Amino acid sequence: MTVDVGEVHSLAFSPDGKTLASGCAAATIYLWDVHTGECKKTLTGYTSWVNSIVFSPDGKTLVSGGRDGSVLLWEINP
């Protein structure tokens, strides 16, 4: 499966290396399974592009910052 995400502005690997998060110009974060390339989850909540993403050390939380000035916390379920 392929998902057209447009411009990618930020990337982050989960601590276990199994998930890649991509922050896009479409005001969306995509979570990808590194081994299969499948999009596991789509996170929305911004009004502009996602500038930065980082996983917590335990991989259970994702923190992201957007061009719209907001910082969001996401609970990530394995």
C-alpha positions in Angstrom: 0.0 0.0 0.0 1.2 3.5 -0.8 0.1 6.7 0.9 0.8 10.0 -0.8 1.9 12.2 2.1 3.1 15.2 0.1 6.1 17.2 1.6 7.7 15.6 4.6 9.1 18.1 7.1 10.2 15.8 9.9 11.0 12.2 10.7 11.6 10.2 13.8 12.3 6.5 14.6 10.7 4.9 17.6 13.3 3.7 20.2 12.8 0.1 19.2 13.3 1.0 15.5 10.1 -0.7 14.5 8.1 2.5 13.7 8.9 5.6 11.7 6.9 8.8 12.2 6.7 11.3 9.4 5.4 14.9 9.9 4.0 16.3 6.7 2.9 19.6 5.1 -0.6 18.2 5.0 -0.8 18.9 8.8 -0.7 15.1 9.5 1.6 12.6 11.2 1.9 9.1 9.7 3.2 6.1 11.6 4.9 3.5 9.4 5.8 -0.1 10.1 9.5 -0.1 9.2 9.6 -3.7 8.2 6.5 -3.8 6.0 6.2 -0.2 4.8 2.5 -0.1 5.8 1.0 3.0 7.3 -0.1 1.9 10.8 -1.8 5.1 12.0 -2.6 8.6 10.9 -2.6 11.4 13.5 -4.4 14.7 12.8 -4.8 17.8 14.8 -2.8 20.6 13.2 -3.9 23.5 11.0 -0.5 23.7 9.3 2.5 21.5 8.6 4.2 19.5 11.3 7.7 20.9 12.0 9.1 18.4 14.5 8.5 15.0 16.0 10.2 13.0 18.8 9.3 9.8 20.6 9.6 9.4 24.3 12.4 7.1 25.5 9.9 4.3 26.2 8.2 4.8 22.8 4.8 5.1 24.3 4.4 8.9 23.6 5.0 11.0 20.6 5.5 14.8 20.9 5.1 17.0 17.9 5.3 20.7 17.1 3.4 22.4 14.3 3.9 25.6 12.3 0.6 26.7 13.8 2.4 27.1 17.1 0.9 24.1 18.8 2.7 21.2 20.6 0.7 18.0 20.8 1.3 14.8 22.8 0.1 11.5 21.4 -0.3 8.2 23.1 1.1 5.5 20.9 -0.2 2.0 21.3 2.0 -0.8 20.0 
